[in-house]
Amino acid sequence: MLSNETIVSESQVFDDMITKLTQHYLMKSVDNSNARVYQKVVGEVEKVFFDVVMRYTRGNQSLAARVTGLSRGTLRKKLEMHFGTTRVGKANRQVNSQVNEVVETV
């Protein structure tokens, strides 16, 4: 089980990563009125999120929808948008077991 200190530390790592990603896009967008920084940052975070969820659920979209709180239709749209397919997360058993270990500790 993770301690509160570990969770705070992991939260800080996430905050730092999002801060750096946002700053990166902001610096690149100074002269670009069409930068859409929000969409870029959220898109990158969503892609990683859905990749982990689909690996954890071994490609089971119904389970992934329940875990995320999204409808299955919304989940499928997000998968298609980020990966170009709805078939995500089935094969990699080593990654699945690593994700399971992380999720179990949280």
N, C-alpha and C positions, 0 to 999 in steps of 0.2 A: 504494500500500500504506500502511496506517495504521501509525504508529509506536506503540511501547508506551505512550508518554506520551499519545497521542491516545486509545488504548483505555482507559487508566486514567481519563482525563478523562471519556469517555463513560460509563464504568461509574459514576463519581461522580455524573454527572447523573441516571442511572437510579436510583441509590440515593437521591438527594435527592428525586426525584419520588415514589418509593414511600414514603419517610418522610413527606412532606407529605400524601400521600393517606391513609396510615394515621392520622396525627395528626388529620386532618380528620374521619375517621369515628369515631375515639375520642372526640373532643370532642363530636360530635353524639350519641354513644351514652351519655353519662354517666348519664342518667336512664332509659335504655332497656335493660331486661334482655334484650330480644330483638334486640339490635343486629346480631349476626352480622357483626362487623367483618371477620373473616378472609374469609368468603365474599364480602363486598362488594369488598374490595381485590383478591382473587384474580380475581373475576369481571371487574372492570374491566381488569386486566392481560391476562387471557385474551382478552377481546374485541378489544383492540388487536392482540395477538399474532396471533390467527387472521385478522383483517382483513388484516394485512400479508402473512401467509403465503399467503392465498388470492389476493391481488392479484399477489404474486410468481409464483405458479404458474398465474395466469390462470384460476383456477377449477378446475384439474385436481386433483380430490380424491385420486386415487391418488398423484400426485407430492407433494401436500401431506402425505399420511399418511406417506410415506417420509421426507420432509424433517423432519417433527416427531417421528418415531419412534412415532406412534400408529397404531392399527389404523384402517382406513377407517371402520368402524362407530363407533368412539369419536369420530373427527373429525366425522362427520355429526351425532352427538348434540350435540357442542359447538357446531357451526354452527347447528343448530336452536335450541339453548338461547340463544345470544347474538344471533342475527339473525332468528329466526323462520322461517328457510328454510335449505336446504342449497345454494342457488345463490348463491354469494358470490364476488366477485372477478373477474368475466369481462371487463367492458367498458372500464375506464378505462386506456387505453394510456399516457397521460402519467404517471399514478401508477405504473404497472407499470415504465416505464423509469426513473423516479426510484428506485424500490425496487431495481431491478436494479443501478443504480449504487452504491447504499449497500451491498448485499450483496456485490458484487464487490470493494469496498474492504476488507471485513472478511475 
